[in-house]
Amino acid sequence: SLHKIGARSRLQGLGVTDPSFGKQLGKIVATYAGFRRIGGDGNCYYRAVAYGALEQIVLNGNKAGFGKLGDIFSTIKYSRAGDEEAHAELLETLREAEGGNMWHDVDELQSTFLSNNSNFDFALMNACRHLLSTHLIENQDQVMDNGLSLKVCLVASEGDEDADMETYCNTFINQMGRDAEGPYIELGILPNLLLCRC
C-alpha cells in the first residue's frame, strides 16, 4: 500500500527519447503539469481518476470542490453495513476538507492515501465504482455517437449481448480489485461524473 500514489513528476521525466513522440508529448506537456505513478492493484484506474479530481481541487485552492464531490458521493447507497460506515467516513473527510481542516497541500492529500490506518482509499475506490455503475444502469439506453445504446456498447464488448446492465456492473465494475477495462474508460464517464479533467 506504500506505492498506491507516487510522487508528482514532470512530464519530461518520462524518458521518452523517440522523436516521433515529440509532437504528441509536447501537446500533453502543454495541457498537464505533471504525472503520478499509480500502483497497479486492480483499483488503479479508479484511484488515478479520484486522486486527480482531489488534487485538482487542492491545486486550484477551491475548497468548495470537496463539498461538490461530497454531494456527488452522497447519492450512493450500500446494502452492507461495513461499506456504509466507510462511506460515511469518506463523506465526513470531504466535509472536513471543504471546511479547510485538512488537505492544505498535495503532500497532505497524498499522505491520506498512503496511511495504513485509514479506510479512505477503500471507501473512495468503492464509491467511484458504485457511482459509475449507478450511472451506467440509469443511462443504459442513452444513444452514443456511434448510434448504439450505452448498454450495447458495454455489454457487447464482453461478448454477451443478452446480459443486463446490472449483471455487467456487478461483474466488471463493483468488484473491488477488478481491473478497469472496456469502453467506459474510453468514454471518460468517471472523470465526467467527478467533474475533473483527465
C-alpha positions in Angstrom: 0.0 0.0 0.0 3.0 2.3 0.2 3.1 2.6 -3.5 -0.5 3.4 -4.2 0.3 7.0 -5.2 3.7 8.1 -6.4 5.4 11.4 -6.2 4.4 14.1 -8.7 6.9 14.2 -11.6 7.4 16.5 -14.6 6.3 15.0 -17.9 9.7 15.5 -19.3 10.8 12.9 -16.7 9.0 10.1 -18.7 12.3 9.4 -20.5 10.7 9.4 -24.0 13.6 9.8 -26.5 11.8 8.7 -29.7 11.5 11.9 -31.8 8.2 10.6 -33.3 6.6 11.1 -29.9 7.9 14.7 -29.7 4.8 16.5 -31.0 2.4 14.3 -29.1 4.4 14.7 -25.9 4.5 18.4 -26.5 0.7 18.6 -26.6 0.4 16.6 -23.4 3.1 18.8 -21.6 1.2 21.9 -22.7 -2.0 20.6 -21.1 -0.8 18.8 -18.0 1.8 20.0 -15.5 2.9 16.5 -14.4 2.0 12.9 -13.6 2.0 10.5 -10.8 2.6 6.8 -11.0 -0.3 4.8 -9.6 0.4 1.3 -8.2 -1.5 -1.4 -10.2 -3.7 -3.3 -7.8 -7.0 -3.6 -9.7 -8.2 -0.3 -8.3 -5.6 1.8 -10.0 -7.9 3.4 -12.7 -10.4 4.5 -10.1 -7.6 5.7 -7.8 -6.0 7.7 -10.6 -9.2 9.5 -11.6 -10.3 10.1 -8.0 -6.9 11.3 -6.8 -6.6 13.5 -9.9 -10.0 15.1 -9.1 -9.0 15.7 -5.5 -5.5 17.0 -6.4 -7.1 19.5 -8.9 -9.2 20.9 -6.1 -6.2 21.2 -3.8 -4.0 22.9 -6.5 -6.8 25.3 -7.5 -7.4 26.2 -3.9 -11.2 25.6 -4.4 -12.3 24.0 -1.1 -15.9 24.1 -2.3 -14.9 21.4 -4.8 -14.6 18.9 -1.9 -18.2 19.7 -1.0 -19.3 19.1 -4.6 -17.6 15.7 -4.6 -19.3 15.0 -1.2 -22.7 15.8 -2.7 -21.9 13.6 -5.7 -20.9 10.7 -3.5 -23.8 11.2 -1.0 -26.1 9.8 -3.7 -24.5 6.3 -3.3 -26.3 3.8 -1.1 -24.8 0.5 0.0 -26.5 -2.7 1.3 -23.6 -3.8 3.5 -23.1 -2.1 6.9 -19.3 -2.1 6.6 -19.5 -0.3 3.2 -22.0 2.2 4.6 -19.7 3.0 7.6 -16.6 3.5 5.4 -18.7 5.7 3.1 -19.9 7.9 6.0 -16.2 8.4 6.9 -15.4 9.3 3.3 -18.2 11.9 3.3 -17.1 13.3 6.6 -13.5 13.6 5.3 -14.7 15.5 2.3 -16.7 17.9 4.5 -13.6 18.4 6.7 -11.5 19.3 3.7 -14.3 21.6 2.4 -14.1 23.4 5.8 -10.4 23.9 5.4 -9.4 21.5 8.2 -7.2 19.2 6.0 -5.5 18.8 2.6 -3.9 22.2 2.6 -1.4 20.9 0.0 -0.9 17.8 -2.2 1.5 16.2 0.2 -1.1 16.2 2.9 -3.6 14.7 0.4 -1.1 12.0 -0.6 -0.5 11.0 3.0 -4.2 10.3 3.4 -3.9 7.7 0.6 -0.7 6.2 1.9 -1.9 5.9 5.5 -2.2 2.2 6.6 -4.8 3.0 9.3 -7.3 4.8 7.0 -10.4 3.5 5.3 -10.3 6.5 3.0 -8.7 4.7 0.0 -11.1 1.7 0.2 -14.1 4.0 0.7 -13.2 6.2 -2.3 -12.5 3.3 -4.7 -15.7 1.7 -3.6 -17.6 4.9 -4.1 -16.2 5.5 -7.5 -17.1 2.0 -8.6 -20.7 2.3 -7.4 -21.1 5.8 -8.7 -20.0 4.6 -12.2 -22.2 1.5 -12.1 -25.3 3.5 -10.9 -24.7 6.0 -13.8 -24.4 3.1 -16.3 -27.5 1.4 -15.1 -29.6 4.6 -15.1 -28.3 5.7 -18.5 -28.0 2.4 -20.3 -30.5 3.4 -23.0 -28.6 6.6 -23.9 -27.6 6.6 -27.5 -23.9 7.1 -28.1 -22.1 8.9 -31.0 -21.9 5.6 -32.9 -25.7 5.2 -32.8 -25.7 2.3 -30.3 -27.0 2.5 -26.8 -24.6 2.6 -23.9 -25.7 -0.8 -22.8 -25.0 -2.4 -26.2 -21.6 -0.7 -26.3 -20.6 -2.0 -22.9 -22.2 -5.5 -22.8 -21.3 -6.4 -26.4 -17.7 -5.6 -25.7 -17.7 -8.5 -23.3 -19.3 -10.9 -25.8 -22.6 -11.4 -24.0 -25.2 -9.2 -25.7 -28.0 -10.7 -23.7 -26.7 -9.7 -20.3 -28.4 -7.0 -18.4 -26.6 -3.9 -17.2 -26.8 -4.8 -13.5 -25.1 -8.1 -14.1 -22.4 -6.3 -16.2 -21.8 -3.8 -13.4 -21.7 -6.4 -10.7 -19.3 -8.5 -12.7 -16.9 -5.9 -14.2 -17.2 -2.7 -12.0 -18.4 -3.3 -8.5 -15.8 -5.9 -7.6 -13.1 -4.3 -5.6 -9.7 -5.1 -7.1 -11.0 -5.9 -10.6 -9.1 -4.1 -13.2 -11.0 -1.5 -15.1 -11.3 -2.2 -18.8 -13.7 -1.6 -21.6 -15.4 1.2 -23.4 -16.5 3.1 -20.3 -12.9 4.1 -19.8 -12.6 5.5 -23.3 -15.9 7.3 -22.9 -14.5 9.2 -20.0 -17.6 8.6 -17.9 -16.0 8.5 -14.4 -13.9 11.7 -14.9 -17.1 13.5 -16.1 -19.0 12.2 -13.0 -16.3 13.6 -10.7 -16.2 16.9 -12.5 -12.5 16.6 -13.3 -10.3 17.0 -16.4 -8.2 13.9 -17.2 
